[in-house]
Amino acid sequence: GVKESHQMTIFRIIAAILHLGNLEIHAERDGDACSVSSEDEHLNNFCGLLGVEHSQMEHWLCHRK
């Protein structure tokens, strides 16, 4: 009973969440900071699926504010 366009949107969101779960976040300075590789394929897929800016997502995954 769900329209095909809505199904594709739901699948895109679920796929993005699954890619985000596979993202490798590296701890730095005894766990006080972290970094994400800009070449991480899961981050690239996540940003592509949701249409968000790669550099912004990379930044805000590692900052509290």
Secondary structure, DSSP 8 states (H G I E B T S, - for coil): ---HHHHHHHHHHHHHHHHHHT--EEEEGGGTEEEE-TT-HHHHHHHHHHT--HHHHHHHTS---
